[in-house]
Amino acid sequence: MDALTLGPEGTYSHRAASAVADSVSFAESMTAIVDAVASGRHTRGVVPIENSIEGSVTESLDALAAGQVAVLEEVIVPIRHALIAQSEAFESVESHSQALGQSREYLDRHYPDVDRDPVASTARSVERAREDASIAAIAHPDNATDALQVLDTDIQDRDSNVTRFFVIGPSDDRRDAGSKSTFVVDPGVDHPGLLLELLEPFADRDINLTRLESRPSGRELGDYVFHVDVEAGLNEDRTRDALAEIEALASDGWVRHLGSYDTRRLDE
Amino acid sequence: MDALTLGPEGTYSHRAASAVADSVSFAESMTAIVDAVASGRHTRGVVPIENSIEGSVTESLDALAAGQVAVLEEVIVPIRHALIAQSEAFESVESHSQALGQSREYLDRHYPDVDRDPVASTARSVERAREDASIAAIAHPDNATDALQVLDTDIQDRDSNVTRFFVIGPSDDRRDAGSKSTFVVDPGVDHPGLLLELLEPFADRDINLTRLESRPSGRELGDYVFHVDVEAGLNEDRTRDALAEIEALASDGWVRHLGSYDTRRLDE
């Protein structure tokens, strides 16, 4: 099966997608990937959701909240950033803004006076470094082919740097069995204690909440849509009971079960 | 008093800072602003925290969690984006990534084939449009001086587009009185139901939680620092009691009261 992910070749998204699909195609944004799967133009997509240093990939969360897709699996990919250029004589460092952020301490220490410019992907920065000797890229060391050299490895600020990806498919493929489930909740109302009320149905049933992310609803400041990850499948009674309670609380809004799924961890 | 904020002249940060300070100086990043105030090089700073469409400004949150500063006031600024260029004959649109994101629907509809390139600030995009006829900027219409024209106004995707800023000062200026308070909590531990336990002390005392944002602790995936805003001042008994309970829960981590403060809303 083919999976659509963030290109070009050599991105961490490409590494994640290669682990779950026979072949990989590339799109230019998370929104484009979710749209292609929601509309049926592609059967599988792989989108980054969260990095252990930089936090949520908000474009992915917003696209998942808007799109009619299911989460089928999560993939945890270790991030190993290398500094890649034709030689040490570079004048600027380019990479995806998250990779620049993840290497901030390294760059501050070793290259405090070098300009940092965000580009669309880590792989795009490698292309730019290949074309232009004045540019260094930050990307996985496997990208240092042809005239490019790896100037330094493991330049990310912390060893525990991993990115979490979702494998997505059409809503019809949604599963109820899995060690984790993801819900998106738009309460449609706001009152004191609301957030607590939304979490209690899980806590009351000893369901571990592994992540809660608020995203703006777009209606007004202070009005949020919540992305909730729990360690339980929707095929368990306790999860269905909790969901029913949350649906009652959000009766003026909506609750979407994006899917129940298992985790795959890639080696370095 | 002089306030340091994100430059150059003409940014929305500049508009916010002008409302609270006699004069304004400019820095290049939120981290630089917080560092300058924490180290005493500047007595006041103004940093964007949250936009009603694009969500949190994560660099500001992370800098506040790391820095020794106090939040003295919040300022709500309406965002009115205009498309600004020398003429209609532009080939690319540049602006701060949040402004590009906030105008996505407009650009998709009217300029689907025009490249969009993120730059450091809305004001920087105006400088670029002034230098180069092939570039259009997205910024407040007041920036369209000299050869620049306002091609379209109110291009933001929603009318309710506002950005929330914090006015920051040295920790010694921290106040306990105000209609709102902000805390940063690193629990230092993780167990099922932890997040609920951190919210209950407020809910039990009818203190309205207006915002909860998780940011990665950097230690490992799934381990978070929480930014919590509540509608109560620390000079109230109920707030101090709630804080004491949260400090007990986070005894392996830390809790920081960034300050209690009031809200100022700017007109359009």
Interface residues (C-beta under 8 A of the other chain):
Chain A: E50 N51 S52 I53 E54 G55 T58 E59 I76 S97 G101 P118 D157 R158 S160 V162 R164 P192 G193 L195 L196 L199 E200 A203 D206 I207 N208 L209 T210 R211 L212 E213 S214 R215 P216 G218 R219 E220 L221 G222 D223 Y224
Chain B: E50 N51 S52 I53 E54 G55 T58 E59 I76 S97 G101 P118 D157 R158 S160 V162 R164 P192 G193 L195 L196 L199 E200 A203 D206 I207 N208 L209 T210 R211 L212 E213 S214 R215 P216 G218 R219 E220 L221 G222 D223 Y224
